[in-house]
């Protein structure tokens, strides 16, 4: 047998995070059926945490072996390492936050953590893909696990509905993506991102067909990042999914989807920038408007955060529209900051919602500052950061995005983005008003915060404030890794 058939040590090192996650998920899948309730189930969570931490260390090691692997299908660069670490950090937070929730809902089984591992494996593969078929594989591995996680509470009709909607719409979006892949293959004879760029630079028989394939692929990516007009699934899924899962979906898969979207359009379709940049301009504006104005009318907190996530996807699209290194770095920083503050907000909601998630409306937050001042203070930090108030990570995230937009001469988009941020301040501040300026509607003593949820809230709140004071801790890495292939 040809020795070249076997992967080299360098190839294995470049895909080591995915290997660790996949092997851990498969091993737990085999042994989970033999475990008993109680401490044995807790062991699955601990092993999952260890596997994710190991994959995070492997991501750093993979960056130490830069280059392409497996015949150019995988690329190990700083960009991939950054998004792998963001997705894995969200995974660690999900493990911390979900244990107490699953016990409270009597759904503490190992399948949850196994699905989480496979979803993370797909996300990491997406971040490191340099081949459209690998993008599809990573996307589907992540998505299928995410569909199941959204409906994990099988007796919850809301969760069942959210999972079905997520699955059906996600399948349609994937069909658009694959159709676009087939067209670009027909035009260039390759699905490798670097080879596609070289083919487009030399010229193709029909630029119209290439532009159409890019548009089809953009539809698939737009669904995954919940960009308008393909965003309608997000609030329904976030409302129906278990709160820790909603936090996970709003941060990890979204960051991975943006990572591959940036890589595809700034690598493969870079020669067609003049054609896709105006489309992204309109997409960014429509997404900000759709998310912010729909959130104004929401009384359900999870649904409000769902529409909020749509608006924040619009801000990231502003950065991508600049098609510049500065814009890419700004998008990377913003996605890391958003993952922290949004997951932290969902962690707080996980606790406040109570058993069966019966307390997820704004009225349920009335007087929270009197009943649970610590939770109210932490939730305040997240709301202020989502607005973009100074000394929070959200402030510098928006600052760098709009700075990149101005440098890219997107003045009107910047102005409209700032106006959208002002609109968003209303529904975020409404949460603070309810917590601090209304009396509690119940006299029942507040429930004690479970340890895992408490650690998650404090970690994300502290990180949100630290990045608001020292943004360079992440921004320096983002600037360094924003040049794809480095």
Residue pairs with C-beta under 8 A, 6 or more apart in sequence:
7 69
7 70
8 69
10 65
10 67
10 69
11 69
11 70
11 74
12 19
13 61
13 62
13 65
13 76
14 62
14 65
14 67
14 68
14 69
14 70
14 74
14 75
14 76
14 128
15 62
15 69
15 70
15 74
15 125
15 128
16 55
16 58
16 61
16 62
17 55
17 56
17 58
17 59
17 62
17 84
17 88
17 124
18 55
18 121
18 124
18 125
18 128
19 58
20 51
20 54
20 55
20 58
21 51
21 52
21 55
21 117
21 118
21 120
21 121
21 124
22 117
22 118
22 121
24 47
24 48
24 51
24 54
24 117
25 51
25 114
25 117
25 118
25 121
28 44
28 47
28 48
28 110
28 113
28 114
28 117
29 114
32 44
32 109
32 110
32 111
32 114
35 41
35 43
35 44
35 110
37 108
41 108
41 109
41 110
42 99
44 110
44 113
44 114
45 95
45 98
45 99
45 113
47 113
48 95
48 113
48 114
48 116
48 117
49 92
49 95
49 96
51 117
52 88
52 91
52 92
52 95
52 117
52 120
53 92
55 84
55 88
55 120
55 124
56 84
56 85
56 88
56 89
56 92
59 80
59 81
59 84
59 85
59 88
59 124
60 81
60 85
62 76
62 80
62 81
62 84
62 128
63 76
63 77
63 78
63 80
63 81
65 76
66 76
66 77
66 78
66 486
67 75
67 76
68 74
68 75
68 76
68 130
69 75
69 76
72 130
72 131
72 192
72 194
72 195
73 129
73 130
73 131
73 133
73 134
73 192
74 128
74 129
74 130
74 131
74 134
75 128
75 129
75 130
75 485
76 128
77 481
77 484
77 485
77 486
78 477
78 480
78 481
78 486
79 127
79 259
79 262
79 263
79 332
79 481
79 482
79 484
79 485
79 486
80 127
80 128
80 259
81 481
82 332
82 336
82 477
82 478
82 481
83 127
83 255
83 256
83 259
83 332
83 335
84 123
84 124
84 127
84 128
86 252
86 255
86 335
86 336
86 339
87 120
87 123
87 124
87 127
87 252
87 253
87 255
87 256
88 120
88 124
89 339
90 248
90 251
90 252
90 255
90 339
90 343
91 116
91 117
91 120
91 248
91 252
93 247
93 343
93 347
93 456
93 459
93 460
94 116
94 244
94 245
94 247
94 248
94 252
94 343
95 113
95 116
96 452
96 453
96 455
96 456
96 459
97 244
97 247
97 343
97 346
97 347
97 350
97 452
97 453
97 456
98 112
98 242
98 244
98 245
98 452
99 108
99 450
99 452
100 450
100 451
100 452
100 453
101 242
101 243
101 244
101 350
101 453
102 108
102 109
102 112
104 355
105 153
105 242
105 355
105 356
107 152
107 153
111 152
112 149
112 152
115 145
115 148
115 149
115 152
116 145
116 149
116 248
118 141
118 142
118 144
118 145
119 141
119 142
119 145
119 146
119 149
119 248
119 252
119 253
120 142
120 252
121 141
121 142
122 137
122 138
122 139
122 140
122 141
122 142
122 143
122 145
122 256
123 138
123 142
123 252
123 253
123 255
123 256
124 138
124 256
125 134
125 137
125 138
125 141
125 142
126 135
126 138
126 139
126 142
126 256
126 257
126 259
126 260
127 256
127 259
127 260
129 135
129 138
129 260
129 263
130 192
130 193
130 194
130 263
130 267
131 191
131 192
131 193
132 181
132 184
132 185
132 191
132 192
132 193
132 264
132 268
133 181
133 191
135 260
135 264
136 174
136 177
136 178
136 181
138 256
138 260
139 174
139 177
139 224
139 257
139 260
140 174
142 253
142 256
143 170
143 174
143 224
143 253
146 166
146 249
146 253
147 163
147 166
147 167
147 170
148 163
149 241
149 242
149 245
149 248
149 249
150 159
150 162
150 163
150 166
150 237
150 240
150 241
150 245
150 249
151 159
151 160
151 162
151 163
151 164
151 240
151 241
152 159
152 241
152 242
152 245
153 159
153 242
154 160
156 240
158 239
158 240
159 240
159 241
159 242
160 240
161 236
161 240
162 236
162 237
162 238
162 239
162 240
162 241
163 237
163 240
163 241
165 233
165 236
165 237
166 233
166 237
169 223
169 232
169 233
170 223
170 224
170 233
172 223
173 219
173 220
173 222
173 223
173 224
173 230
174 220
176 216
176 217
176 219
176 220
176 223
177 216
177 217
177 219
177 220
177 221
178 220
179 216
180 212
180 213
180 214
180 215
180 216
180 217
180 218
180 219
180 220
181 191
181 213
181 217
182 213
183 209
183 210
183 212
183 213
183 216
184 191
184 196
184 210
184 213
184 214
184 217
184 268
185 191
186 209
187 199
187 204
187 205
187 206
187 209
187 210
187 213
188 195
188 196
188 199
188 200
188 204
188 210
189 199
190 196
190 199
193 263
193 264
193 267
193 268
194 267
194 268
196 267
196 268
196 269
197 267
197 268
197 269
197 270
197 271
200 210
200 268
200 269
200 271
200 272
201 271
204 210
207 272
207 275
210 272
211 272
211 275
211 276
214 265
214 269
214 272
214 275
214 276
215 279
217 264
218 265
218 276
218 279
218 283
219 230
221 227
221 257
221 260
221 261
221 264
222 230
222 283
223 230
223 233
224 253
224 254
224 257
224 261
225 254
225 257
225 258
225 261
225 313
225 316
225 317
226 233
226 234
226 254
226 287
226 309
226 310
226 313
227 283
227 284
227 286
227 287
227 310
227 313
227 314
227 317
228 283
228 286
228 287
228 289
228 290
228 291
228 310
228 314
229 286
229 290
231 287
231 290
231 291
231 310
231 313
234 306
234 307
234 309
234 310
235 294
235 298
235 303
235 306
235 307
235 310
236 306
237 246
237 249
237 306
238 246
238 249
238 250
238 302
238 303
238 305
238 306
238 309
239 246
239 300
239 302
239 303
239 306
241 249
242 357
243 302
243 346
243 349
243 350
243 353
243 357
244 346
244 347
244 350
246 302
246 305
246 306
246 346
247 342
247 343
247 345
247 346
247 347
247 350
248 343
250 305
250 306
250 309
250 342
250 343
250 346
251 338
251 339
251 342
251 343
252 339
254 309
254 313
254 335
255 335
255 336
255 339
258 313
258 316
258 320
258 331
258 335
261 320
262 320
262 328
262 331
262 484
263 484
265 276
265 280
265 320
265 323
266 320
266 323
266 328
266 484
267 484
269 276
270 323
273 323
277 321
277 323
280 317
280 320
280 321
281 321
281 410
281 413
283 317
284 314
284 315
284 317
284 318
284 320
284 321
284 413
284 417
285 314
285 413
285 416
285 417
286 314
287 310
287 311
287 313
287 314
287 317
288 311
288 314
288 315
288 318
288 416
288 417
288 420
289 314
289 420
290 310
290 311
290 314
291 307
291 308
291 309
291 310
291 311
291 312
291 313
291 314
292 307
292 308
292 311
292 420
292 423
292 424
292 427
293 423
294 307
294 310
295 304
295 307
295 308
295 311
295 424
295 427
296 423
296 426
296 427
298 304
298 307
298 427
299 361
299 362
299 363
300 360
300 361
301 349
301 360
301 361
301 362
301 364
301 365
301 431
302 346
302 349
302 357
302 360
304 427
305 342
305 345
305 346
305 349
308 342
308 386
308 424
308 427
308 428
309 342
311 420
311 424
312 334
312 338
312 342
312 386
314 417
314 420
315 334
315 397
315 398
315 401
315 417
316 331
316 334
316 335
316 338
316 401
318 401
318 402
318 405
318 410
318 413
318 414
318 417
319 327
319 328
319 330
319 331
319 334
319 400
319 401
319 404
319 405
320 327
320 328
320 331
321 327
321 405
321 408
321 410
321 413
322 404
322 405
322 407
322 408
322 410
323 408
324 404
324 407
324 408
325 479
325 482
325 483
326 400
326 403
326 404
326 407
326 408
326 482
327 401
327 404
327 405
327 408
328 478
328 482
328 484
329 400
329 404
329 475
329 478
329 479
329 481
329 482
330 397
330 400
330 401
330 403
330 404
330 478
331 401
332 478
332 481
332 482
333 396
333 397
333 400
333 471
333 474
333 475
333 478
334 397
334 398
334 400
334 401
336 467
336 474
336 478
337 385
337 393
337 394
337 396
337 397
337 464
337 467
337 474
338 394
338 397
340 393
340 460
340 463
340 464
340 467
341 381
341 382
341 385
341 386
341 392
341 393
341 394
341 460
341 464
342 382
342 386
343 456
343 460
344 378
344 381
344 382
344 456
344 457
344 460
344 461
344 464
345 379
345 382
345 383
345 386
347 453
347 456
347 457
347 460
348 375
348 378
348 379
348 382
348 457
349 360
350 453
351 375
351 447
351 449
351 450
351 453
351 457
352 359
352 360
352 364
352 365
352 368
352 372
352 375
353 359
353 360
353 364
354 447
362 430
362 431
362 434
363 434
363 441
364 441
365 431
365 434
365 435
366 434
366 435
366 438
366 439
366 440
366 441
367 435
367 438
367 439
367 440
367 441
368 375
368 376
368 379
368 434
368 435
368 440
369 376
369 377
369 435
369 436
370 439
370 440
371 440
371 442
371 446
372 446
372 449
374 449
375 449
375 457
376 435
376 436
378 457
378 458
378 461
379 431
379 435
380 432
380 435
381 392
381 461
381 464
381 465
382 460
382 461
382 464
383 428
383 429
383 431
383 432
384 392
384 394
384 428
385 392
385 393
385 394
385 395
385 464
385 468
386 394
386 424
386 428
387 394
387 421
387 424
387 425
387 428
387 429
388 394
388 395
388 397
388 398
388 399
388 421
389 395
390 468
391 465
391 468
391 469
392 464
392 465
392 467
392 468
393 463
393 464
393 465
393 466
393 467
393 468
393 471
394 464
394 468
395 468
396 467
396 468
396 471
396 475
398 421
400 471
400 475
401 417
402 414
402 417
402 418
405 411
405 413
405 414
405 417
406 414
449 457
466 473
467 473
467 474
480 486
